[in-house]
Amino acid sequence: MPLVRCVARPLILQSTRVLLDHRHKPWIVATGVVAVGGIALYLWFELRSPRELTGGTTVGLWYGVIGSVLMIFAGLLSALRKVPAWWWIGSRQAWLRGHIWLGLLSVVFIACHAHARLGGFVEKLLWVVLAAVILSGVFGLVLQQFLPRWLAQRCGDEAPYEQIPHLCRLMRGKADAAVDEVAPAAAVGATFAAELRAFHDQHVRPFLAVPVPRGSVLREEQRASSVFDALRKRLDLSGAGATVLAETDRLEELCRDRRQLADQERLHHWLHGWLLLHIPLSVALLVLGVAHAVM
């Protein structure tokens, strides 16, 4: 069994679980009902009002307050990491579902508050930031819905991201041991041991490091397979024994495991990198919302 699978099997992540599942159905239904009801109520007030409703009217202000409260609630998700012992506020998964659907619902109330108009400079800026927050959130939701499933199909076992450097160090140790196994065979005078060690030092060992070298010939599966096939052919022609060829196969397997870990690293960056945009935009939205309320 490959090294990565042996080490990572007890440490399988739960990120392969689909983010949008049946537990979201009550939230979807409730969000849809409240959104339709909120719009209908706003239109009813609009018809009964002697003048056009704006954000400064009583109805408009209440819609603005509700929309702001919903946005603040959605923004509190990040704060839950600071208080993991507060079990009585509910699970993180429940708050995540509320973050998604109440965050989207806030757009409906904010649109009614603004009477579906852009307003002045601060209001236009608020709309731009709000749109960026929603789009970045939807983008992250789509990534987390499909990428973990694709990763599970591509990689049979998934190692925790924080464990990848440790696994790479273990693989480098295995590769060094495999090359050292060839040394007794070299005592008969064959030159293949020196060639195998040179290949290991030049290509295999750097490839097993963190991060993976960009220009490595072992980075792509097809190219790496061709390189190892050519190496085995040269070793076989030079009189290498079964032990040497077996250790060469072992090095190739370790490189294959490293490519699998590299795929996981790349997908981890995709899965979490969007937060570097989403979180600052959310903070900016709350700050602009306070500025709008004061003005």
Sequence and secondary structure as in RCSB ss.txt:
>XXXX:A:sequence
MPLVRCVARPLILQSTRVLLDHRHKPWIVATGVVAVGGIALYLWFELRSPRELTGGTTVGLWYGVIGSVLMIFAG
LLSALRKVPAWWWIGSRQAWLRGHIWLGLLSVVFIACHAHARLGGFVEKLLWVVLAAVILSGVFGLVLQQFLPRW
LAQRCGDEAPYEQIPHLCRLMRGKADAAVDEVAPAAAVGATFAAELRAFHDQHVRPFLAVPVPRGSVLREEQRAS
SVFDALRKRLDLSGAGATVLAETDRLEELCRDRRQLADQERLHHWLHGWLLLHIPLSVALLVLGVAHAVM
>XXXX:A:secstr
  HHHHHHGGG  STTS SS GGGHHHHHHHHHHHHHHHHHHHHHHHH SS   TTSHHHHHHHHHHHHHHHHHH
GGGGGGG TT GGG  HHHHHHHHHHHHHHHHHHHHHHTTT   SHHHHHHHHHHHHHHHHHHHHHHHHHHHHHH
HHHH SS   GGGHHHHHHHHHHHHHHHHHTTHHHHTTS SHHHHHHHHIIIIIHHHTSSS  TT TTSSHHHHH
HHHHHHHHHHHHTT  HHHHHHHHHHHHHHHHHHHHHHHHHHHHHHHHTHHHHHHHHHHHHHHHHHHHH 
